[in-house]
């Protein structure tokens, strides 16, 4: 699905970030028994978890390499479909789904508006988009800067003024205001935005992960969550 210069790498199976993002999205809309689509599914780590609750789920991505990994996963079952597709041209009929997920993907696509309009097309009336995207106010640039090794360790690189960030970053980044404006411009309504602290799946040494997660979970219940790693978004067709 990710079709700009930097497509990124999908989250690994079993990482805490999968359930943490899905739990945050679940507070906005349940997908139990729903017909669901996961746009930009990568290796299917999120899709498989969605499929444990949805009546059926399709995962689509532009990158066949990650889809091949998904297809070979032992948890694939008949109610989980996998296909190669660009998010701007989804191979599904109008109003085919109740819920569409777009998890850590919109920042990578060539044309955000085309993808969001196409998602609206395949959603039924009153269907829900559940989306997550990188938060500009998180103090670190999680996708890094072009040509600067390990730049995701540089504090406040994500806070660069938008023209500089667009020029040097590997992927887009959003504020609550900018993601809301983007959704409004593409016809969405009932837009809700929240924030999520990091899951610390990549933190080393691993022994520190439980401590950092405990602190992060506390911060998620305070205004400090506005500096979290991801925006958590729901919108209605």
N, C-alpha and C positions, 0 to 999 in steps of 0.2 A: 504493500500500500504506500509505503513511504517513497516518494519519487522526486525528491530534490537531491542536491549533491550528496548530502549526508543522510542516509536512511536509518542509521542507528542500529542497535542490537536489541532484540526483544529480551524481556525479563526471563530469567531461568525458571524452570519448573520447580515448584516447592518454595519459592522465595516468599517471605512475609509480605512483601509489597503487593502481591496478587490479592490476598484476602483483605489487606488493609484498604486498598482502593475500592474493591468490590463492596466491602462493608460500608464505606462512605457513600458509594453510589446507591446502595440498598436503602439507605435512610431517605432517599429522594423518590425511589420508585422500585417496587418489587418486580422481578421478572419470573416469579414462580408460575409455571404453566404457560408462559408466553412464547410467541414466535419471535426469535431474536436474531440479530445480525451483528457480527463483530467486525468492524471495518478497520483494516490495518492489524490483523490478528497475529502477524509474525509466526512464531512457532506454536501458537495456540495455547500458551500457558493460561491466559485469561479465558479463552474460549472454552477450554475443558471445564474450568470452574463454573462458568456461566451455564454450560450444558448440564451440570448436575442439578439445576433448578428449572431451567427453561424446558418447554415441551419439545422444542427443537431450536438449534442454533446453527447458523452458517458462519464460518470464518473465512474472510477474503483478505488477500494481501497481494501486492505487486511482486514480491520477492519470492521466486520459486524455491530458492535455497532453504528458507525458513519453512515454507509450506511442506517441503519434503520431510523435514524433521517432524512437523506436526502430523503428517499422514502416517508416519511410522510409530506414533506414540501408542502404547498399549491401552490407553483409556479411551481411544476413539470408539464410538458406538454408532449405531444406525441413525440416531437423532442428532448427530453432529456432522455437518457437511463442511467440506473444505474446497475452496476454489481460488484460482488466480484472477484478480481483477484490480483495476485502478478505481479508487474511490470516486472519481469523477464520472465513471461509466459502469455502474453496477448492473450485473446481468440478472436482474430480478424485475418482476412486474410491479406496477404501481400498487401501493398499499399492501405490500406482501408481509410486513412485519409489524409487531406491536412495540418492540423496543429495538433501538440501534445503539450499539456501543461504539465509541471512538476513543480509545484509551491510549494516551501518550502518542498520538499519531498526527493530529491536525497541524502540529508545529513543523512537520516534515513535508507535507504535500505541496505540490507546485501551485495549486489554486485552491485556497481555503474555501472561497465562496462557491466554487463549482462543486466541491465535495459536500458542503453543507446543504446545498440545494438538491443534490442527488440523493442524499440521505432522507431529506424531506419527501422526495418522490416515492421512495420505497416504504415509507412509514404510513400506516393507516391514519385516518383522521383521529386526532387526540392521542396519537402515539407519542412516545417519549424518546428523545435523544439523551443518552447518558455519556458524558464526555469528561475526560481529564486532560490537563495540559500543564506544562511547566509554568510556575509562578515567578514572575519577574522579581518579586521582593524576597524570594529565597536568596540568601547571601552568596550562593555559589552557582556558577554556570554549569549545569549538569551535563550539557552536551559539548562543552569545551569551545575554545576559540580556534579558528583556522590557523594552522601553522605553528601553534604554540603547544608543545607536548605537556600533558598533565595540567592544562590550564583550568580544569575543573577544580583544582585546589586553590586557585587564586580568588581570595575573598572579594566580593562585591563586583566581580566581572559582570554578573547578570544585571547590575544596576547602571551599566553604561547607558548614556542617552540613546534613544531608539535608533537614530541614524547610524551611530557607531556600532551598536549591537547588531543591527541588520547587516552591516558590512562585514563584520568579523566573526560572528557566531555561526556555529554549525546548524543551528535550528532556530526557529522563532521562539518567542517567549511572550507571555500575556499577563496583563493585570485583570482584575475582576471587571474593571470598566471596559477594557479593550475587548475581552471575550464576549461581554454582554452586547457591546456595540456591533461586533461581527455577527452575532446571532440575530440581532434585531434587523440588521441590513439584509439578511438572507431569509427573513420571513418567520422566524421563530417567536413564540410567545411564552408567557409564564416561566421566564428564565430565572433559575435559582443558582447561586454561586456560593461555594464554601471553600475551605482550604484544608490541606492535610499535611501533617509533619512527615519527615522522612521515615521510611521503614528500617533504614540502616542495614540493608542486606549486604552491602559491600564493605561495611566497617571491619577493619582489622586492627588488633586481633579479635577473633570472633567472640571471645569471652566477654568483651565489652558490650556486645549487642544488646543483651537483656537490660542492662542499666540504661543505655541510651534510649531504647524503646520505651522504657518505663517513664523516663523524663518527657519524651516526645508525646506519649499518650496523655500525660498531665497537661502539657502545653496545648494539645488539641481541644481542651475544654476551656481555654482562655482566649482573650483577644490576640495573644501571640501567635495563634495558628495562621494569622494573615501573612506570616513570614514562612509558611510551610513550603514544601517542595512542589506540591501540585495544587492546581485549582480543581475543584470537584463541581461539576456543572450538570444541571438537568434543564431541558427545554421541551416544549410541547409543540407539535405540529398544529 
